[in-house]
Amino acid sequence: MSQPYTALIRQSEGWWIGWMQEVRGVTCQERTRDELLDTLKITLREILEYETPKVYRRTESETEKVKFSDILEFGTQGASHCTDSGFEEVKIAI
């Protein structure tokens, strides 16, 4: 069974930038949206495989710092939503 994670991404000055909301340290930058999503998935896998004992999913108290209106649950991998802050929220399952 795959575990869903949330990527926050957006285009800025010709680059796509993004990070995984639940796992710190997964931050990437690529020229295209598809390349960014691939790189985020690869980086997330590597961190989880290498650092599993050290990786902690964010707690609910940390998540509360994000505006609730910016959070949306998706049942379909790759589904997205644009937040009020201009970031596209994409669910990635690994």
PyMOL Python script that loads the backbone (N, CA, C, O; Angstrom):
from pymol import cmd

cmd.read_pdbstr("""\
ATOM      1  N   MET A   1       0.842  -1.181   0.000  1.00  0.00           N
ATOM      2  CA  MET A   1       0.000   0.000   0.000  1.00  0.00           C
ATOM      3  C   MET A   1       0.886   1.243   0.000  1.00  0.00           C
ATOM      4  O   MET A   1       1.844   1.326   0.769  1.00  0.00           O
ATOM      5  N   SER A   2       0.572   2.190  -0.846  1.00  0.00           N
ATOM      6  CA  SER A   2       1.391   3.395  -0.950  1.00  0.00           C
ATOM      7  C   SER A   2       0.959   4.441   0.068  1.00  0.00           C
ATOM      8  O   SER A   2      -0.196   4.488   0.491  1.00  0.00           O
ATOM      9  N   GLN A   3       1.912   5.269   0.444  1.00  0.00           N
ATOM     10  CA  GLN A   3       1.690   6.341   1.407  1.00  0.00           C
ATOM     11  C   GLN A   3       1.615   7.673   0.662  1.00  0.00           C
ATOM     12  O   GLN A   3       2.551   8.015  -0.060  1.00  0.00           O
ATOM     13  N   PRO A   4       0.530   8.433   0.816  1.00  0.00           N
ATOM     14  CA  PRO A   4       0.450   9.726   0.126  1.00  0.00           C
ATOM     15  C   PRO A   4       1.185  10.827   0.887  1.00  0.00           C
ATOM     16  O   PRO A   4       1.133  10.888   2.116  1.00  0.00           O
ATOM     17  N   TYR A   5       1.860  11.682   0.152  1.00  0.00           N
ATOM     18  CA  TYR A   5       2.542  12.852   0.687  1.00  0.00           C
ATOM     19  C   TYR A   5       2.079  14.060  -0.124  1.00  0.00           C
ATOM     20  O   TYR A   5       1.613  13.914  -1.254  1.00  0.00           O
ATOM     21  N   THR A   6       2.210  15.244   0.451  1.00  0.00           N
ATOM     22  CA  THR A   6       1.741  16.455  -0.209  1.00  0.00           C
ATOM     23  C   THR A   6       2.922  17.319  -0.635  1.00  0.00           C
ATOM     24  O   THR A   6       3.755  17.696   0.189  1.00  0.00           O
ATOM     25  N   ALA A   7       2.988  17.629  -1.932  1.00  0.00           N
ATOM     26  CA  ALA A   7       4.007  18.533  -2.453  1.00  0.00           C
ATOM     27  C   ALA A   7       3.377  19.891  -2.682  1.00  0.00           C
ATOM     28  O   ALA A   7       2.269  19.984  -3.210  1.00  0.00           O
ATOM     29  N   LEU A   8       4.072  20.942  -2.289  1.00  0.00           N
ATOM     30  CA  LEU A   8       3.660  22.308  -2.598  1.00  0.00           C
ATOM     31  C   LEU A   8       4.613  22.810  -3.669  1.00  0.00           C
ATOM     32  O   LEU A   8       5.826  22.849  -3.458  1.00  0.00           O
ATOM     33  N   ILE A   9       4.068  23.194  -4.817  1.00  0.00           N
ATOM     34  CA  ILE A   9       4.909  23.585  -5.950  1.00  0.00           C
ATOM     35  C   ILE A   9       4.398  24.875  -6.577  1.00  0.00           C
ATOM     36  O   ILE A   9       3.222  25.216  -6.451  1.00  0.00           O
ATOM     37  N   ARG A  10       5.298  25.592  -7.259  1.00  0.00           N
ATOM     38  CA  ARG A  10       4.878  26.737  -8.055  1.00  0.00           C
ATOM     39  C   ARG A  10       6.017  27.122  -8.996  1.00  0.00           C
ATOM     40  O   ARG A  10       7.171  26.740  -8.800  1.00  0.00           O
ATOM     41  N   GLN A  11       5.657  27.887 -10.018  1.00  0.00           N
ATOM     42  CA  GLN A  11       6.645  28.366 -10.972  1.00  0.00           C
ATOM     43  C   GLN A  11       7.104  29.752 -10.528  1.00  0.00           C
ATOM     44  O   GLN A  11       6.292  30.597 -10.148  1.00  0.00           O
ATOM     45  N   SER A  12       8.417  29.971 -10.580  1.00  0.00           N
ATOM     46  CA  SER A  12       8.979  31.243 -10.166  1.00  0.00           C
ATOM     47  C   SER A  12      10.193  31.570 -11.026  1.00  0.00           C
ATOM     48  O   SER A  12      11.191  30.850 -10.996  1.00  0.00           O
ATOM     49  N   GLU A  13      10.111  32.638 -11.780  1.00  0.00           N
ATOM     50  CA  GLU A  13      11.214  33.121 -12.605  1.00  0.00           C
ATOM     51  C   GLU A  13      11.780  32.036 -13.529  1.00  0.00           C
ATOM     52  O   GLU A  13      12.995  31.874 -13.638  1.00  0.00           O
ATOM     53  N   GLY A  14      10.887  31.299 -14.190  1.00  0.00           N
ATOM     54  CA  GLY A  14      11.299  30.293 -15.154  1.00  0.00           C
ATOM     55  C   GLY A  14      11.650  28.937 -14.572  1.00  0.00           C
ATOM     56  O   GLY A  14      11.982  28.015 -15.317  1.00  0.00           O
ATOM     57  N   TRP A  15      11.585  28.798 -13.271  1.00  0.00           N
ATOM     58  CA  TRP A  15      11.871  27.530 -12.601  1.00  0.00           C
ATOM     59  C   TRP A  15      10.632  27.052 -11.868  1.00  0.00           C
ATOM     60  O   TRP A  15       9.796  27.855 -11.453  1.00  0.00           O
ATOM     61  N   TRP A  16      10.517  25.735 -11.710  1.00  0.00           N
ATOM     62  CA  TRP A  16       9.500  25.149 -10.850  1.00  0.00           C
ATOM     63  C   TRP A  16      10.181  24.793  -9.545  1.00  0.00           C
ATOM     64  O   TRP A  16      11.203  24.107  -9.548  1.00  0.00           O
ATOM     65  N   ILE A  17       9.632  25.250  -8.424  1.00  0.00           N
ATOM     66  CA  ILE A  17      10.186  24.960  -7.110  1.00  0.00           C
ATOM     67  C   ILE A  17       9.140  24.250  -6.275  1.00  0.00           C
ATOM     68  O   ILE A  17       7.941  24.456  -6.466  1.00  0.00           O
ATOM     69  N   GLY A  18       9.590  23.411  -5.345  1.00  0.00           N
ATOM     70  CA  GLY A  18       8.630  22.726  -4.502  1.00  0.00           C
ATOM     71  C   GLY A  18       9.281  21.966  -3.375  1.00  0.00           C
ATOM     72  O   GLY A  18      10.496  21.766  -3.349  1.00  0.00           O
ATOM     73  N   TRP A  19       8.448  21.548  -2.444  1.00  0.00           N
ATOM     74  CA  TRP A  19       8.906  20.754  -1.320  1.00  0.00           C
ATOM     75  C   TRP A  19       7.776  19.876  -0.830  1.00  0.00           C
ATOM     76  O   TRP A  19       6.606  20.105  -1.136  1.00  0.00           O
ATOM     77  N   MET A  20       8.157  18.850  -0.050  1.00  0.00           N
ATOM     78  CA  MET A  20       7.172  17.951   0.529  1.00  0.00           C
ATOM     79  C   MET A  20       6.749  18.529   1.876  1.00  0.00           C
ATOM     80  O   MET A  20       7.591  18.880   2.703  1.00  0.00           O
ATOM     81  N   GLN A  21       5.481  18.621   2.083  1.00  0.00           N
ATOM     82  CA  GLN A  21       4.941  19.230   3.284  1.00  0.00           C
ATOM     83  C   GLN A  21       5.213  18.381   4.527  1.00  0.00           C
ATOM     84  O   GLN A  21       5.482  18.929   5.596  1.00  0.00           O
ATOM     85  N   GLU A  22       5.149  17.066   4.403  1.00  0.00           N
ATOM     86  CA  GLU A  22       5.231  16.199   5.578  1.00  0.00           C
ATOM     87  C   GLU A  22       6.653  15.812   5.978  1.00  0.00           C
ATOM     88  O   GLU A  22       6.877  15.421   7.124  1.00  0.00           O
ATOM     89  N   VAL A  23       7.610  15.911   5.071  1.00  0.00           N
ATOM     90  CA  VAL A  23       8.974  15.458   5.372  1.00  0.00           C
ATOM     91  C   VAL A  23       9.947  16.605   5.119  1.00  0.00           C
ATOM     92  O   VAL A  23      10.086  17.075   3.990  1.00  0.00           O
ATOM     93  N   ARG A  24      10.602  17.039   6.153  1.00  0.00           N
ATOM     94  CA  ARG A  24      11.555  18.137   6.032  1.00  0.00           C
ATOM     95  C   ARG A  24      12.767  17.689   5.220  1.00  0.00           C
ATOM     96  O   ARG A  24      13.175  16.529   5.283  1.00  0.00           O
ATOM     97  N   GLY A  25      13.332  18.613   4.464  1.00  0.00           N
ATOM     98  CA  GLY A  25      14.544  18.330   3.708  1.00  0.00           C
ATOM     99  C   GLY A  25      14.305  17.935   2.270  1.00  0.00           C
ATOM    100  O   GLY A  25      15.260  17.834   1.500  1.00  0.00           O
ATOM    101  N   VAL A  26      13.055  17.707   1.878  1.00  0.00           N
ATOM    102  CA  VAL A  26      12.753  17.368   0.487  1.00  0.00           C
ATOM    103  C   VAL A  26      12.334  18.649  -0.214  1.00  0.00           C
ATOM    104  O   VAL A  26      11.160  19.016  -0.222  1.00  0.00           O
ATOM    105  N   THR A  27      13.314  19.321  -0.801  1.00  0.00           N
ATOM    106  CA  THR A  27      13.110  20.574  -1.519  1.00  0.00           C
ATOM    107  C   THR A  27      13.823  20.460  -2.852  1.00  0.00           C
ATOM    108  O   THR A  27      14.994  20.081  -2.891  1.00  0.00           O
ATOM    109  N   CYS A  28      13.139  20.782  -3.956  1.00  0.00           N
ATOM    110  CA  CYS A  28      13.722  20.608  -5.279  1.00  0.00           C
ATOM    111  C   CYS A  28      13.382  21.782  -6.189  1.00  0.00           C
ATOM    112  O   CYS A  28      12.473  22.567  -5.919  1.00  0.00           O
ATOM    113  N   GLN A  29      14.145  21.873  -7.277  1.00  0.00           N
ATOM    114  CA  GLN A  29      13.951  22.913  -8.287  1.00  0.00           C
ATOM    115  C   GLN A  29      14.273  22.311  -9.656  1.00  0.00           C
ATOM    116  O   GLN A  29      15.317  21.684  -9.831  1.00  0.00           O
ATOM    117  N   GLU A  30      13.380  22.500 -10.616  1.00  0.00           N
ATOM    118  CA  GLU A  30      13.573  21.979 -11.971  1.00  0.00           C
ATOM    119  C   GLU A  30      12.987  22.961 -12.979  1.00  0.00           C
ATOM    120  O   GLU A  30      12.261  23.885 -12.612  1.00  0.00           O
ATOM    121  N   ARG A  31      13.309  22.752 -14.243  1.00  0.00           N
ATOM    122  CA  ARG A  31      12.820  23.638 -15.316  1.00  0.00           C
ATOM    123  C   ARG A  31      11.356  23.392 -15.678  1.00  0.00           C
ATOM    124  O   ARG A  31      10.659  24.315 -16.099  1.00  0.00           O
ATOM    125  N   THR A  32      10.879  22.134 -15.516  1.00  0.00           N
ATOM    126  CA  THR A  32       9.491  21.836 -15.869  1.00  0.00           C
ATOM    127  C   THR A  32       8.754  21.244 -14.664  1.00  0.00           C
ATOM    128  O   THR A  32       9.368  20.721 -13.734  1.00  0.00           O
ATOM    129  N   ARG A  33       7.436  21.339 -14.706  1.00  0.00           N
ATOM    130  CA  ARG A  33       6.593  20.801 -13.638  1.00  0.00           C
ATOM    131  C   ARG A  33       6.776  19.290 -13.512  1.00  0.00           C
ATOM    132  O   ARG A  33       6.926  18.774 -12.404  1.00  0.00           O
ATOM    133  N   ASP A  34       6.765  18.578 -14.644  1.00  0.00           N
ATOM    134  CA  ASP A  34       6.913  17.120 -14.613  1.00  0.00           C
ATOM    135  C   ASP A  34       8.262  16.707 -14.040  1.00  0.00           C
ATOM    136  O   ASP A  34       8.342  15.767 -13.249  1.00  0.00           O
ATOM    137  N   GLU A  35       9.328  17.412 -14.438  1.00  0.00           N
ATOM    138  CA  GLU A  35      10.657  17.106 -13.897  1.00  0.00           C
ATOM    139  C   GLU A  35      10.686  17.346 -12.386  1.00  0.00           C
ATOM    140  O   GLU A  35      11.292  16.575 -11.642  1.00  0.00           O
ATOM    141  N   LEU A  36      10.030  18.415 -11.939  1.00  0.00           N
ATOM    142  CA  LEU A  36       9.994  18.709 -10.508  1.00  0.00           C
ATOM    143  C   LEU A  36       9.288  17.601  -9.742  1.00  0.00           C
ATOM    144  O   LEU A  36       9.788  17.145  -8.713  1.00  0.00           O
ATOM    145  N   LEU A  37       8.133  17.162 -10.230  1.00  0.00           N
ATOM    146  CA  LEU A  37       7.396  16.099  -9.532  1.00  0.00           C
ATOM    147  C   LEU A  37       8.211  14.812  -9.483  1.00  0.00           C
ATOM    148  O   LEU A  37       8.217  14.122  -8.463  1.00  0.00           O
ATOM    149  N   ASP A  38       8.902  14.479 -10.581  1.00  0.00           N
ATOM    150  CA  ASP A  38       9.772  13.292 -10.594  1.00  0.00           C
ATOM    151  C   ASP A  38      10.899  13.428  -9.577  1.00  0.00           C
ATOM    152  O   ASP A  38      11.181  12.492  -8.828  1.00  0.00           O
ATOM    153  N   THR A  39      11.544  14.595  -9.551  1.00  0.00           N
ATOM    154  CA  THR A  39      12.662  14.816  -8.644  1.00  0.00           C
ATOM    155  C   THR A  39      12.203  14.800  -7.188  1.00  0.00           C
ATOM    156  O   THR A  39      12.900  14.264  -6.326  1.00  0.00           O
ATOM    157  N   LEU A  40      11.036  15.384  -6.905  1.00  0.00           N
ATOM    158  CA  LEU A  40      10.503  15.338  -5.543  1.00  0.00           C
ATOM    159  C   LEU A  40      10.259  13.902  -5.103  1.00  0.00           C
ATOM    160  O   LEU A  40      10.580  13.531  -3.974  1.00  0.00           O
ATOM    161  N   LYS A  41       9.689  13.092  -5.997  1.00  0.00           N
ATOM    162  CA  LYS A  41       9.407  11.695  -5.663  1.00  0.00           C
ATOM    163  C   LYS A  41      10.702  10.923  -5.406  1.00  0.00           C
ATOM    164  O   LYS A  41      10.788  10.159  -4.445  1.00  0.00           O
ATOM    165  N   ILE A  42      11.706  11.119  -6.260  1.00  0.00           N
ATOM    166  CA  ILE A  42      12.998  10.431  -6.103  1.00  0.00           C
ATOM    167  C   ILE A  42      13.666  10.851  -4.796  1.00  0.00           C
ATOM    168  O   ILE A  42      14.154  10.010  -4.042  1.00  0.00           O
ATOM    169  N   THR A  43      13.683  12.159  -4.534  1.00  0.00           N
ATOM    170  CA  THR A  43      14.320  12.678  -3.322  1.00  0.00           C
ATOM    171  C   THR A  43      13.604  12.185  -2.076  1.00  0.00           C
ATOM    172  O   THR A  43      14.250  11.824  -1.092  1.00  0.00           O
ATOM    173  N   LEU A  44      12.274  12.164  -2.107  1.00  0.00           N
ATOM    174  CA  LEU A  44      11.494  11.663  -0.982  1.00  0.00           C
ATOM    175  C   LEU A  44      11.826  10.202  -0.710  1.00  0.00           C
ATOM    176  O   LEU A  44      12.061   9.819   0.436  1.00  0.00           O
ATOM    177  N   ARG A  45      11.845   9.383  -1.763  1.00  0.00           N
ATOM    178  CA  ARG A  45      12.189   7.963  -1.590  1.00  0.00           C
ATOM    179  C   ARG A  45      13.569   7.795  -0.963  1.00  0.00           C
ATOM    180  O   ARG A  45      13.749   7.004  -0.038  1.00  0.00           O
ATOM    181  N   GLU A  46      14.548   8.553  -1.479  1.00  0.00           N
ATOM    182  CA  GLU A  46      15.918   8.433  -0.968  1.00  0.00           C
ATOM    183  C   GLU A  46      15.993   8.804   0.513  1.00  0.00           C
ATOM    184  O   GLU A  46      16.637   8.107   1.297  1.00  0.00           O
ATOM    185  N   ILE A  47      15.346   9.882   0.891  1.00  0.00           N
ATOM    186  CA  ILE A  47      15.378  10.292   2.296  1.00  0.00           C
ATOM    187  C   ILE A  47      14.686   9.260   3.176  1.00  0.00           C
ATOM    188  O   ILE A  47      15.191   8.916   4.244  1.00  0.00           O
ATOM    189  N   LEU A  48      13.537   8.767   2.737  1.00  0.00           N
ATOM    190  CA  LEU A  48      12.815   7.779   3.544  1.00  0.00           C
ATOM    191  C   LEU A  48      13.601   6.479   3.663  1.00  0.00           C
ATOM    192  O   LEU A  48      13.598   5.861   4.728  1.00  0.00           O
ATOM    193  N   GLU A  49      14.272   6.050   2.600  1.00  0.00           N
ATOM    194  CA  GLU A  49      15.052   4.817   2.649  1.00  0.00           C
ATOM    195  C   GLU A  49      16.305   4.973   3.504  1.00  0.00           C
ATOM    196  O   GLU A  49      16.663   4.066   4.254  1.00  0.00           O
ATOM    197  N   TYR A  50      16.967   6.113   3.395  1.00  0.00           N
ATOM    198  CA  TYR A  50      18.232   6.330   4.084  1.00  0.00           C
ATOM    199  C   TYR A  50      18.045   6.785   5.530  1.00  0.00           C
ATOM    200  O   TYR A  50      18.794   6.384   6.421  1.00  0.00           O
ATOM    201  N   GLU A  51      17.052   7.614   5.745  1.00  0.00           N
ATOM    202  CA  GLU A  51      16.879   8.254   7.039  1.00  0.00           C
ATOM    203  C   GLU A  51      15.646   7.788   7.794  1.00  0.00           C
ATOM    204  O   GLU A  51      15.204   8.477   8.713  1.00  0.00           O
ATOM    205  N   THR A  52      15.078   6.650   7.441  1.00  0.00           N
ATOM    206  CA  THR A  52      13.812   6.228   8.033  1.00  0.00           C
ATOM    207  C   THR A  52      13.763   6.397   9.549  1.00  0.00           C
ATOM    208  O   THR A  52      12.771   6.924  10.052  1.00  0.00           O
ATOM    209  N   PRO A  53      14.773   5.981  10.298  1.00  0.00           N
ATOM    210  CA  PRO A  53      14.664   6.165  11.755  1.00  0.00           C
ATOM    211  C   PRO A  53      14.656   7.637  12.173  1.00  0.00           C
ATOM    212  O   PRO A  53      14.171   7.966  13.255  1.00  0.00           O
ATOM    213  N   LYS A  54      15.185   8.519  11.333  1.00  0.00           N
ATOM    214  CA  LYS A  54      15.306   9.926  11.703  1.00  0.00           C
ATOM    215  C   LYS A  54      14.185  10.790  11.136  1.00  0.00           C
ATOM    216  O   LYS A  54      14.013  11.931  11.566  1.00  0.00           O
ATOM    217  N   VAL A  55      13.426  10.272  10.185  1.00  0.00           N
ATOM    218  CA  VAL A  55      12.380  11.068   9.537  1.00  0.00           C
ATOM    219  C   VAL A  55      11.105  10.988  10.365  1.00  0.00           C
ATOM    220  O   VAL A  55      10.658   9.909  10.753  1.00  0.00           O
ATOM    221  N   TYR A  56      10.549  12.126  10.617  1.00  0.00           N
ATOM    222  CA  TYR A  56       9.310  12.191  11.372  1.00  0.00           C
ATOM    223  C   TYR A  56       8.279  12.957  10.566  1.00  0.00           C
ATOM    224  O   TYR A  56       8.556  14.036  10.044  1.00  0.00           O
ATOM    225  N   ARG A  57       7.106  12.397  10.473  1.00  0.00           N
ATOM    226  CA  ARG A  57       6.030  13.126   9.811  1.00  0.00           C
ATOM    227  C   ARG A  57       5.607  14.263  10.720  1.00  0.00           C
ATOM    228  O   ARG A  57       5.611  14.132  11.944  1.00  0.00           O
ATOM    229  N   ARG A  58       5.249  15.357  10.122  1.00  0.00           N
ATOM    230  CA  ARG A  58       4.852  16.511  10.917  1.00  0.00           C
ATOM    231  C   ARG A  58       3.622  16.196  11.752  1.00  0.00           C
ATOM    232  O   ARG A  58       2.731  15.457  11.332  1.00  0.00           O
ATOM    233  N   THR A  59       3.598  16.765  12.921  1.00  0.00           N
ATOM    234  CA  THR A  59       2.466  16.538  13.805  1.00  0.00           C
ATOM    235  C   THR A  59       1.330  17.473  13.428  1.00  0.00           C
ATOM    236  O   THR A  59       1.519  18.419  12.663  1.00  0.00           O
ATOM    237  N   GLU A  60       0.164  17.205  13.962  1.00  0.00           N
ATOM    238  CA  GLU A  60      -0.980  18.064  13.679  1.00  0.00           C
ATOM    239  C   GLU A  60      -0.732  19.485  14.156  1.00  0.00           C
ATOM    240  O   GLU A  60      -1.184  20.431  13.510  1.00  0.00           O
ATOM    241  N   SER A  61      -0.032  19.664  15.262  1.00  0.00           N
ATOM    242  CA  SER A  61       0.217  21.014  15.767  1.00  0.00           C
ATOM    243  C   SER A  61       1.083  21.808  14.800  1.00  0.00           C
ATOM    244  O   SER A  61       0.904  23.019  14.671  1.00  0.00           O
ATOM    245  N   GLU A  62       2.022  21.152  14.115  1.00  0.00           N
ATOM    246  CA  GLU A  62       2.835  21.841  13.121  1.00  0.00           C
ATOM    247  C   GLU A  62       2.002  22.161  11.885  1.00  0.00           C
ATOM    248  O   GLU A  62       2.145  23.235  11.300  1.00  0.00           O
ATOM    249  N   THR A  63       1.138  21.240  11.487  1.00  0.00           N
ATOM    250  CA  THR A  63       0.315  21.439  10.309  1.00  0.00           C
ATOM    251  C   THR A  63      -0.670  22.578  10.515  1.00  0.00           C
ATOM    252  O   THR A  63      -1.065  23.231   9.549  1.00  0.00           O
ATOM    253  N   GLU A  64      -1.068  22.827  11.742  1.00  0.00           N
ATOM    254  CA  GLU A  64      -2.017  23.894  12.022  1.00  0.00           C
ATOM    255  C   GLU A  64      -1.465  25.263  11.649  1.00  0.00           C
ATOM    256  O   GLU A  64      -2.238  26.206  11.482  1.00  0.00           O
ATOM    257  N   LYS A  65      -0.151  25.396  11.516  1.00  0.00           N
ATOM    258  CA  LYS A  65       0.443  26.666  11.129  1.00  0.00           C
ATOM    259  C   LYS A  65       0.090  27.025   9.689  1.00  0.00           C
ATOM    260  O   LYS A  65       0.126  28.198   9.316  1.00  0.00           O
ATOM    261  N   VAL A  66      -0.251  26.018   8.875  1.00  0.00           N
ATOM    262  CA  VAL A  66      -0.678  26.236   7.497  1.00  0.00           C
ATOM    263  C   VAL A  66      -2.168  26.560   7.532  1.00  0.00           C
ATOM    264  O   VAL A  66      -2.929  25.940   8.275  1.00  0.00           O
ATOM    265  N   LYS A  67      -2.577  27.537   6.723  1.00  0.00           N
ATOM    266  CA  LYS A  67      -3.989  27.882   6.690  1.00  0.00           C
ATOM    267  C   LYS A  67      -4.816  26.654   6.333  1.00  0.00           C
ATOM    268  O   LYS A  67      -4.528  25.969   5.351  1.00  0.00           O
ATOM    269  N   PHE A  68      -5.834  26.378   7.127  1.00  0.00           N
ATOM    270  CA  PHE A  68      -6.673  25.215   6.903  1.00  0.00           C
ATOM    271  C   PHE A  68      -7.289  25.233   5.508  1.00  0.00           C
ATOM    272  O   PHE A  68      -7.461  24.181   4.891  1.00  0.00           O
ATOM    273  N   SER A  69      -7.621  26.418   5.011  1.00  0.00           N
ATOM    274  CA  SER A  69      -8.236  26.529   3.690  1.00  0.00           C
ATOM    275  C   SER A  69      -7.275  26.102   2.579  1.00  0.00           C
ATOM    276  O   SER A  69      -7.712  25.810   1.466  1.00  0.00           O
ATOM    277  N   ASP A  70      -5.962  26.063   2.872  1.00  0.00           N
ATOM    278  CA  ASP A  70      -4.972  25.663   1.880  1.00  0.00           C
ATOM    279  C   ASP A  70      -4.789  24.151   1.817  1.00  0.00           C
ATOM    280  O   ASP A  70      -4.083  23.656   0.938  1.00  0.00           O
ATOM    281  N   ILE A  71      -5.412  23.406   2.732  1.00  0.00           N
ATOM    282  CA  ILE A  71      -5.220  21.963   2.793  1.00  0.00           C
ATOM    283  C   ILE A  71      -6.436  21.272   2.178  1.00  0.00           C
ATOM    284  O   ILE A  71      -7.578  21.576   2.524  1.00  0.00           O
ATOM    285  N   LEU A  72      -6.178  20.349   1.274  1.00  0.00           N
ATOM    286  CA  LEU A  72      -7.255  19.614   0.622  1.00  0.00           C
ATOM    287  C   LEU A  72      -6.810  18.171   0.460  1.00  0.00           C
ATOM    288  O   LEU A  72      -5.707  17.917  -0.024  1.00  0.00           O
ATOM    289  N   GLU A  73      -7.636  17.236   0.850  1.00  0.00           N
ATOM    290  CA  GLU A  73      -7.301  15.820   0.718  1.00  0.00           C
ATOM    291  C   GLU A  73      -7.749  15.312  -0.644  1.00  0.00           C
ATOM    292  O   GLU A  73      -8.835  15.649  -1.115  1.00  0.00           O
ATOM    293  N   PHE A  74      -6.924  14.516  -1.261  1.00  0.00           N
ATOM    294  CA  PHE A  74      -7.233  13.932  -2.559  1.00  0.00           C
ATOM    295  C   PHE A  74      -7.131  12.425  -2.462  1.00  0.00           C
ATOM    296  O   PHE A  74      -6.263  11.907  -1.759  1.00  0.00           O
ATOM    297  N   GLY A  75      -8.005  11.712  -3.156  1.00  0.00           N
ATOM    298  CA  GLY A  75      -7.919  10.273  -3.206  1.00  0.00           C
ATOM    299  C   GLY A  75      -7.151   9.794  -4.420  1.00  0.00           C
ATOM    300  O   GLY A  75      -6.814   8.613  -4.509  1.00  0.00           O
ATOM    301  N   THR A  76      -6.867  10.685  -5.360  1.00  0.00           N
ATOM    302  CA  THR A  76      -6.217  10.297  -6.606  1.00  0.00           C
ATOM    303  C   THR A  76      -4.806  10.867  -6.659  1.00  0.00           C
ATOM    304  O   THR A  76      -4.596  12.068  -6.486  1.00  0.00           O
ATOM    305  N   GLN A  77      -3.832   9.968  -6.905  1.00  0.00           N
ATOM    306  CA  GLN A  77      -2.453  10.420  -7.024  1.00  0.00           C
ATOM    307  C   GLN A  77      -2.338  11.393  -8.191  1.00  0.00           C
ATOM    308  O   GLN A  77      -2.907  11.165  -9.259  1.00  0.00           O
ATOM    309  N   GLY A  78      -1.602  12.473  -7.981  1.00  0.00           N
ATOM    310  CA  GLY A  78      -1.388  13.454  -9.026  1.00  0.00           C
ATOM    311  C   GLY A  78      -2.452  14.539  -9.084  1.00  0.00           C
ATOM    312  O   GLY A  78      -2.315  15.500  -9.841  1.00  0.00           O
ATOM    313  N   ALA A  79      -3.519  14.395  -8.287  1.00  0.00           N
ATOM    314  CA  ALA A  79      -4.539  15.434  -8.257  1.00  0.00           C
ATOM    315  C   ALA A  79      -3.928  16.682  -7.643  1.00  0.00           C
ATOM    316  O   ALA A  79      -3.019  16.587  -6.817  1.00  0.00           O
ATOM    317  N   SER A  80      -4.415  17.843  -8.035  1.00  0.00           N
ATOM    318  CA  SER A  80      -3.810  19.072  -7.512  1.00  0.00           C
ATOM    319  C   SER A  80      -4.860  20.105  -7.153  1.00  0.00           C
ATOM    320  O   SER A  80      -6.030  19.996  -7.519  1.00  0.00           O
ATOM    321  N   HIS A  81      -4.401  21.110  -6.425  1.00  0.00           N
ATOM    322  CA  HIS A  81      -5.244  22.191  -5.939  1.00  0.00           C
ATOM    323  C   HIS A  81      -4.344  23.402  -5.767  1.00  0.00           C
ATOM    324  O   HIS A  81      -3.223  23.266  -5.277  1.00  0.00           O
ATOM    325  N   CYS A  82      -4.802  24.576  -6.156  1.00  0.00           N
ATOM    326  CA  CYS A  82      -4.001  25.793  -6.008  1.00  0.00           C
ATOM    327  C   CYS A  82      -4.396  26.473  -4.701  1.00  0.00           C
ATOM    328  O   CYS A  82      -5.575  26.745  -4.476  1.00  0.00           O
ATOM    329  N   THR A  83      -3.423  26.748  -3.843  1.00  0.00           N
ATOM    330  CA  THR A  83      -3.696  27.366  -2.555  1.00  0.00           C
ATOM    331  C   THR A  83      -3.847  28.872  -2.710  1.00  0.00           C
ATOM    332  O   THR A  83      -3.507  29.440  -3.747  1.00  0.00           O
ATOM    333  N   ASP A  84      -4.358  29.504  -1.672  1.00  0.00           N
ATOM    334  CA  ASP A  84      -4.500  30.964  -1.670  1.00  0.00           C
ATOM    335  C   ASP A  84      -3.142  31.651  -1.777  1.00  0.00           C
ATOM    336  O   ASP A  84      -3.056  32.780  -2.261  1.00  0.00           O
ATOM    337  N   SER A  85      -2.081  30.980  -1.329  1.00  0.00           N
ATOM    338  CA  SER A  85      -0.747  31.574  -1.363  1.00  0.00           C
ATOM    339  C   SER A  85      -0.058  31.390  -2.712  1.00  0.00           C
ATOM    340  O   SER A  85       1.093  31.793  -2.880  1.00  0.00           O
ATOM    341  N   GLY A  86      -0.761  30.779  -3.682  1.00  0.00           N
ATOM    342  CA  GLY A  86      -0.206  30.652  -5.020  1.00  0.00           C
ATOM    343  C   GLY A  86       0.548  29.368  -5.278  1.00  0.00           C
ATOM    344  O   GLY A  86       1.093  29.190  -6.367  1.00  0.00           O
ATOM    345  N   PHE A  87       0.597  28.468  -4.313  1.00  0.00           N
ATOM    346  CA  PHE A  87       1.251  27.190  -4.517  1.00  0.00           C
ATOM    347  C   PHE A  87       0.242  26.160  -4.972  1.00  0.00           C
ATOM    348  O   PHE A  87      -0.901  26.156  -4.515  1.00  0.00           O
ATOM    349  N   GLU A  88       0.658  25.296  -5.862  1.00  0.00           N
ATOM    350  CA  GLU A  88      -0.169  24.183  -6.293  1.00  0.00           C
ATOM    351  C   GLU A  88       0.118  23.026  -5.341  1.00  0.00           C
ATOM    352  O   GLU A  88       1.276  22.690  -5.094  1.00  0.00           O
ATOM    353  N   GLU A  89      -0.922  22.431  -4.818  1.00  0.00           N
ATOM    354  CA  GLU A  89      -0.779  21.314  -3.893  1.00  0.00           C
ATOM    355  C   GLU A  89      -1.021  20.028  -4.667  1.00  0.00           C
ATOM    356  O   GLU A  89      -2.089  19.849  -5.253  1.00  0.00           O
ATOM    357  N   VAL A  90      -0.036  19.126  -4.674  1.00  0.00           N
ATOM    358  CA  VAL A  90      -0.118  17.894  -5.449  1.00  0.00           C
ATOM    359  C   VAL A  90       0.129  16.709  -4.528  1.00  0.00           C
ATOM    360  O   VAL A  90       1.097  16.710  -3.768  1.00  0.00           O
ATOM    361  N   LYS A  91      -0.732  15.696  -4.585  1.00  0.00           N
ATOM    362  CA  LYS A  91      -0.546  14.472  -3.808  1.00  0.00           C
ATOM    363  C   LYS A  91       0.376  13.534  -4.577  1.00  0.00           C
ATOM    364  O   LYS A  91       0.163  13.274  -5.762  1.00  0.00           O
ATOM    365  N   ILE A  92       1.404  13.026  -3.895  1.00  0.00           N
ATOM    366  CA  ILE A  92       2.359  12.089  -4.486  1.00  0.00           C
ATOM    367  C   ILE A  92       2.373  10.852  -3.596  1.00  0.00           C
ATOM    368  O   ILE A  92       2.562  10.955  -2.384  1.00  0.00           O
ATOM    369  N   ALA A  93       2.174   9.698  -4.193  1.00  0.00           N
ATOM    370  CA  ALA A  93       2.210   8.451  -3.424  1.00  0.00           C
ATOM    371  C   ALA A  93       3.463   7.675  -3.784  1.00  0.00           C
ATOM    372  O   ALA A  93       3.817   7.545  -4.956  1.00  0.00           O
ATOM    373  N   ILE A  94       4.135   7.157  -2.748  1.00  0.00           N
ATOM    374  CA  ILE A  94       5.309   6.317  -3.003  1.00  0.00           C
ATOM    375  C   ILE A  94       5.142   4.993  -2.290  1.00  0.00           C
ATOM    376  O   ILE A  94       6.019   4.133  -2.371  1.00  0.00           O
TER     377      ILE A  94
END
""", "prot")
cmd.dss("prot")
cmd.show_as("cartoon", "prot")
cmd.util.cbc("prot")
cmd.orient("prot")
